[in-house]
Amino acid sequence: MAAAPRPQVLIAGAGPVGLTAAHELARRGLRVRLVDAAPGPARTSRAVAVHPRTLETLDQMGVVEGLLERGRENRAFTMFASGRRLVRLQADYSSMPTRFPYTVIVEQTATEAVLREAVAALGVDIEWGVKVKSFEQDTDSVRVWLEHADGGEEACRAAWLVGCDGGHSTVRKQLALPLTGESRDTWMLADAPVRTDLVPDSIYWVHTGGQALMMVPYAREGNWRLLDTAPGKQGVEGAARRFSEKLSAGLGTPVTVGEPEWTSVFTFQQRMVPRMHEGRVFVAGDAAHVHSPASGQGMNTGIQEAYNLAWKLADVTRGHAGRGLLDTYDEERVPIGRALLGSTRTATSLVQFKNLLAGVALPVVFTVVRNVAPLRRAIQRKVLGGMSGLRIGYADSSLSLPVDEPRTTRPPLTGAGSRVRRRDVTGLPRPSGTGTGPVPGERVSAAAAVHAGQPGADALAAELRDVRWTLLWSAGDPKSDSVPAETAARATASHTRWLSVRTVGVRPGSMPGALADPGRTLRDTLGLGAGGWLLIRPDGYLAARGDRLTVEAWEGALSELGLGRGATALQAASSVPPAGRDRVLSTIAGRETHR
């Protein structure tokens, strides 16, 4: 019997982060081995909130429907203090368009179950009871020593190792990455049945006059996640009685909490690593940062990290990009982790609200918030913007090419340390034409949400599920300018293994990659004039754009991004038969006027 082929990527940890990494690597055709030191799947849930940007990510992975079926949509945050309702903040995503304008409340165990099913469908088996003991790496591979549940040991070699093995990560410790930060307060989590007259359509923050608690409704009727920010020395003993007394005092109505299914008293940490990879070894999720559960960011951040890393590892492993692409994992995700520590520290202080004057001050403050609509909306958007993940972007990434600089002024992304950090481009003017559209570093999924339900927007949402990069360009009149169509045809012929080329503004079915856009709604949303183009990363963020798709512009972008082995083949476009180019041009010329 032939031995199984060596894995290209070994992943330590089969929680939501490791499962996401395994799914996305396997979806791109890599051989993945997934091990976990635990004897089997977790039976309890730390995380319970899946925020909008993570829902977009799961949609791009093709697994979001299974999660939505298991969870409850939440669109509000309601605050009580000393028996009085202070304010109800409704979800307001009007400034952050998304197809998922809500948070899904679902047990982490259910999230993991959805991801396990998806990973299994791709042929990846989880090896439970297998622990990473140590490893060493060289320029070509990583040698990992594994310990099995029966005590047996094994040496495994892989091209890459990804540590998604939690807050006590062996991988992180072996890399000698310091987890710097601070310890914080002791809290208690509990999952319990609750008898209350509260409508289970909101997260509830309840202040008793001296401390605060939180209540989060599960999809299972009558079941809630409870959080006590001051559990006292009793710990889990008498938890049901204490929760009942505290919540009744804070809400002003009788509340009966039944015996919890699960409780956990813990001192949470606020810590992170200064970098997230060393050579061929990477860390993600709790292996890279641990923090307060106050804003429900841990699992969401870890899933997005795994997604960010997986497409980059796949592109490098399959030879579509240079090793320098992997440096952008640290470049993009370490600042987000740092910002997360700051935001969760603020959220923690707000959730705890230990000040004894809160009983007097809170009603006054939130009476103003409730009655002043602009202030209430501003708070809603600020809170949601921080929690939702929809405002996360990569404007300062080496993968975000400025729209106002010549592309010949900066070196290509070719290897570790070869690319200097650039200035933030967030404040650049919007693209010319309609004055709208995303700039490099922003998520393109917002454009797919603005006119959801219309052909162009829905086609774009479907395109974002492709594992490849996307070149999306707007057809014009080839009689006056045939260069964009010729460049798109050459790009298709040269790079189809890693690039999807889509043409907006031609009749669906008239040519490969045709994307309908009746009424120009999608092109207007994207800010695309005739011949304009966008280069979209595999994770749905915009990398580059231009007003006219030419060989020079396209080749310059590929060179800077280190894609397609330098893209020199594009210049020698003789690989595209003239007849093929003529068909593309004639199709565009003969397109329907209503497109």
N, C-alpha and C positions, 0 to 999 in steps of 0.2 A: 504494500500500500504506500503510495507516494506521500511524503510529508506535506503538511499544509504550507502554502507559501508564506514567507515572512511578512508580518504586518508592516504596512507603511507608517501607521500611527498607532501607538499604544496609549490608551486613555485610562488614567487611574481615577475611578469615581463614577458611579452610575446614578448620581442624582440628576436633577434637571439640567445642570450645566454640562456634565459629562455626556448625558443623553443627547443634548442639543449638538455638541461637538461631533459625536459619533454619527448622528443623523446627517448632518451637513457634509461631513467628509465622505460617508458612504454614498450619499446622493450624488456626489461628484465623482464616484467611481474608485475611491481609494479603499485599500484593504485596511480595516480597522479591527483592533482587538480592544475590548472593553472589559476591565476588571474592577472589582469592588471588594474591599476587605470585609464588608458586612455579610452575614449569612444569607440575606435576602432583602427584598424591598422594604423600605421604611414603613412602619405602621402608624406613625404619628406625623403631624404636619407643623412645621415652623411657619412657613410662608402660606398666606391665604389670599393674597391680592395679585392679580395679573393686570398690569396697567396697559393703557392703549398702545404705546410703542412696542411693547412686548407682544401684544395681540397682532400688531402689524407684522412683526418678525415671524410669529407662528403661522400667520397667513402666508407669508412668503415661503415658509417651509412646507406649506400644504397640510398642516395639522390642526388649524385653529378650530374647525368645526367640532371636532371631538371634545375640545375643551369647553366650548360654549355650551354644549349639551349638558355638561356636568356642573356648570357654575350658575351663579346668580349675578345679573347685571346690577351694578351700583352706580347711581348718578347723583348722590347727595351726601353731604356731611352735616350732621345736626348736632348742635351744642346745647347742653343743659347745665345748669348750676343751681345747687341748693333748691331743687324742686321747680325751677322755672326754665322754660325753653327760651334760649337766648336768640338763636338764629339758625336758619337752615340755608346752607350754601348749595345751590344747584350746580350741577356740572355745566360748564360753559366752555366749549371748545371752538367757539366761533373764530378765534384768532389762531387756532391750531387745527386746521382741517384734518379729519381722520375718518376712516370708515368704521372705527370702533370708538365712538365717543362715550366711553364708560370704562369702569374697572370691573373685571370679573372676579367675584369672590368664589374661590374654589380651593379645596384642600390641596396642599402640595402633593399628597399621596395620589390624588386624582390627576394632577398635572403630570406627575411622573408616569402614571399608568398610560396616559395618552402617548407620551413620548416613547415609552417602552414598546408599545404596539407598533408605532411608526418605525422604530429602529429594527424591530424584528422583521417587519415587512421588507426591509432592505437587506436582510440576511445577516445582521449582526447579533450574535448571541452574547448575553451578559454572563461573565464568569464570576459568580458570587463566591465569597470566601477566599479570594486571591488578593494578596496584599503586596504592594511595592515595598521592598525592604531597602534597596539601594540601587544606584545606577552609576554608570560612567559614560562619558560621551567622547567621540573624536570628531573629526571633520566630516565623516560620512554617515555615522549612525549613533544610536544610543544603545548600550547594553544594560538591561534591567534585570535585577535579581528579584524574583517573585517567591512568596511563601504561600502555599496552599493551606486550606483549612485542616488537612490531615498532618500538617507539619512538613510536608515535602517541599523541596525548593526547586526552582527552575530558573534558568538563564534564558532571557528572551532578547532578541535584537530587533530594533525597529528604526526607521529613519527619523522619527520624531516621537517625543514623549510629552503628553499634555496632562498636567496635574489638576484635576478637578476634585481633589480628595479632602476638601473641607478645611475648617479652621485650624485643625491640627495637622495640616498637610505634610506628609513625608517628603513629597517632591519639593515643596518650598524649603523645608529645612535642609535637604540635601544640597540645594542650590545656595544655601547660606543667605537667603533673602530675609532681611530683618522685617518683622511685622511691627512697625512703630506706631505709637499712639497712646491711648489711655484706657483704663478700665472705668466703667461708669456705674450707675446704680443697679440695684437688684430689682427685677420685675418678676411677675408671675403670669404665665399664659395658661388658659384653660379652655377646653372644648366641652360645652355642657348644654343640656336642655334648659330652656328658660321660659317661664310663663310671664308674659308681659303684654301690655296693650300697645306697645310700640309697633308701628308698621315696619316690616322688614325690608324697607326700600332705601335704607341709608346706613352709613356708618355713624355711630353715636359716640360723642365725647361727653362724659358725665363728670361734673365736678361736685364734690360733696361739701365743699367749704374749706377743706384742708388738703385734699388730694384729688387726683383725677383717675378715671377708669375709661376704658373703651369697650364698645360692643360692636361686633361685626356679624351680620346675619349670613348663615350658610344657605345653600339651596334647599337642604333638608329642612322642612318646616319645623320650627320650634328649636332649632339647634343654632348656637351662637359661639363665636370665638370671643373670649373675654380676656381683657388685659388689666392687671392691677399694678399701678406704678409704685405702690407701697404695701407689699404683702405682709410685712411684719415678720416677727421671729417665728410665728407658728408654721410658716411654710404652707404646705398643701393640706395640713390638718384643719378641718373645719372650713375648707375653702368655700363650699356651697353656701354655708350660713353667712360667712363674711361678705361674699359677693352679693347675696340677697339684701343684707342690711345696707351696704354702701350704695348699691344701685337704687334701692328704694328711697334713700335719703336724697340722692342726687337728682332723681327723676321726679320725685314728689308723688309717686304712685307705687302701689305694692308690686314688688318683683320677687318671684320665687325661682331660684336657681337650683336645679337638680344636681345629683351627684355627677361630677365631671367624668367624661370618658377618658380624659388625659389632662395632666397638669405638668407644668415645668417651671421651677423657680431657678432663675439664672442671673448672673451678673454679666451684662453685655459689655462688649468691647467696642472701641472705636479705633481701629488700626488698619494699616495698609502697607503694601510693599512699595519700594521706590522704583522698581521696574518689574516687568511681568514675563521676561524670558531671558535665557542665557544660552546662547548657542542653539542647540536643537531641542531644548526643553522649555516648556511654557507652563504658566499657572493661570487659572481663571476661577472666578467665583469666590467663595469663602477662602479658598487657598491664597487669594491675593488681597482680600480685604474683608474685615468683619466689622459690624456696626449695629447700632440700635435698630430694632424692628419698627420704630415709630412711624416711618413713612412707607414701610413695606417695599423697600428698594432692593434688598439683597438678592433674592432669586431673579428678579427682573434684570438687574445689572449683570448677573452672571450669565444668564441666557444670551443677552446681547453681546457680551464679551466672547462667548463661545462661537456665536454666529460670525462675529467680526474676524476671529482667528481662523475659523474653519475654511472660509473661501480663500483666504490668503495662503494657508498651508497647501490647499489643493492646487491653486494656480502655480505655486512654486514647484511642488512635487511633480506636476504634470508638464512642467517646462514652459508654461505660458507666461511666466514672469520671473524676474531675477530675485535673488535672495534678499535684496534690499527691501522688498515688499514687506517682509516679516518685521522689519524695524518699525513699521508704522503701527503695529499692534500696540507696542508700548507708547508710541507717540500719540496715538489717539485715545487709548483707554486709561492710561495712568492719570491724566488730568481729570477725566470723568470720575474716576475713583476718588481723587482728592476733593473734587467739588462735592461728591456724594457725602463724604465725611462731614463737610461743613453744613450741608443742608439737613442731614439727619441729626446733627447736633442741635440745630435750631428747632427741628421738629420735635426732638426729645424734650427740650425745655418747654415748648408749648404744650405738649401732651401732659407733662408732669404738673406744671403750674402749681408749685408748692406754696406760693405766697399766701399767707393767711388772710390777706386783704382781698383775695380773689373774689370771695363771696360778695363784697361790696363793689369792687371795680368792674367785674365782668358784666353784670347787667347794664351798667352805664355805657361801657364801651360798645357792647353789641346791640344795644338799642340804637345807637348812632349808625352802626354798620347795617342793621336791618332796615332802617328808614332812609338811608342815603343810597339810592340805587347805584350811582356811579362808583361809590366806594365799595359797595358789596360786590359788584361785578369785577372790580379791580382785584379784590382779595380772592375771589373765586378763580380768576385766571392765574393769579400768582401762585396760589396753592396747587392748582391743577397742573400748571406749567412745570413746577418742580417735581411733582409726583408722576406725571404721565409719561415722561421720557420723550415727549414729542418735540421738545426744544433742544434735544441733544443734537449736536452737529459737529462737523470736522472742518470748520473754515480754515483753521491753521495747519491742517494736515498736509504732508507732502503729496498726498493723493488728490488735493483740491487745487486745481490749476487756476490762477487768477485770470480774470477775463480782460484785464486792462494792461497786461505786461507782454512784451514780445516773448515768444516761447523759445528763443535762442539764448536767453540770458542766464539760464540756470542749468546745472548739470543734471543728467538723468539719474533716476533712482536705480543704482547698480549694485550697491552692497552696503554693508553695515557702516554707518557713519558717513556715507558719501553725500548725503543730502542735508544741507543746513536748514534749520527751522526758518519759516518765513513769517512775515507779518500777518496779522489777522485780517481776513478779507471780508469779514461780516459787514462792514460799513460801506462796501463798494456799491456804486449805483447798480440798479437792476439792469438786465440786458436791454439792448436797444430794441426798437419795434414797439410793442405794446407797453413797455415799461413794467412788465410783470414777469413772473417766472422764477424758479429757484436759481440760486447761485451755487457754485461749487462748494461742497461741504454740507449742503442741506438735503433733507430726505425728499425724494421725489414722490413718495406715497401721498403727500399732501395734495399734489395735483390730481391724483387718481381719486381723491375724496371730494374735491370741490363740486364735481358734477357726477357723483356716483349714480349709476343707473343708465347713463348715456354711453353709447357705443365706444367712444374714444377713451373715456375714463375707465370703463370696465376692461377694455383691451389692455390699457396700461397696467392696471392692477394685476391682470393675468401675466403680463410680461415680467413683472417684478418677481414672479415665482420661478423664472428661469434661473438656472445655476450660473449662467454666463454673464459677462458684461453685455450691456446693450448700447448700440449706436442707434439713436432715434433721430431721424432727420425729416424735414418738411419739404415735400415736393413743390417745385415751382414750375415755370414754363421752360422746358428744355430747349425751345427754339431760341430763347434769349440767353440762357445760361445752362449748358449741359454738364458743367464741371461737377456739381454736387452729385448728380445721378451716377456719373462715371466713377467718382470716388467711392460712393456707397457700393457700387457693383464690385469694385476691386477689393474693398474691405471684406465683403462677403466671401469672395473667392479665396482670399489669403488667410482669413482668420476665423472661419466658421466654427472651429473646434472650441474656441473660447469666447466667441463674439456672436451675439444675435443682432442682426441689422433689421430695423423696422422703418418703413416709409409711411409717414402720415400724409394723408391728402390724396390717396388714390383709392380706387374702387376695391373693396375687399375681394380677394380671390384673383385679382387681376395680375398680381405678381407675388413672388415669395416675400413674406414679411410685410405685406400691405396691412395698414392699420387704419380703420375707418375713423373719420372725424367729421360727421355732418355738422354744418353750422360753425365749424372752426373752434368749437368750445375748448377742445384739448390744446390746440396750438396756441390759442389766446392765453389759456391758463399757464402754459409753459413758456410763453413769450417767444414763440418760434415764428419768424417770418420765412418767406420762401428761401429755401437753401440752408436755413439755420439748422443747427444740430446740437445734440446732447450726448455725452458719454456717461452712462450710468453704471456705477459699481454693482457687483453681484449682491451686495447687501442693500441696494436701493438708494444709496446716497449719490449725489451728483459729483462727478469727478471733473468734468470739463464741459464747456459749451462754446459755440461760436456762431457768428452771423452768416457764415458761408462755408460750406463743407468743401474744402479743397484738399488736394494731396498734401500740400505743405502744412496746413493746419492740422490735419489728421495725423500725418507722420510725426509732426512735432509733439503732439500730445502723447502718442505711443512711446516715443523716445524718452520723454520726461518721466513717464510712468513705468518705464522698463517693461512694457508689454510686448508680446509677440516677437521676442528675440530681437528687439530693436526696430522691427517693422520695416527693414530695408527691402523686403520682398515687395512691398506695396509700390515702391518706385518703379520696379521692373514689372509693370502690370501686364506684361504680355501673356501672363497666365490666364487673363480674362479674354476669351475670344471676342473679336469685334462684333460678331453676331449676337453674343450675349449682351454686350453693352447696348447694341441697337435695339434689342427687345425691351430692355429696361426703359430706354428713352422713348420708344414708340408707345409703350404702355402708359407712361406718364403723360405724354402728349395727347393720348386719346382717352384720358380718364373722364369720368362723368363730371358734369358741372356741379352736381349735388354730391358732395363727398364729405 
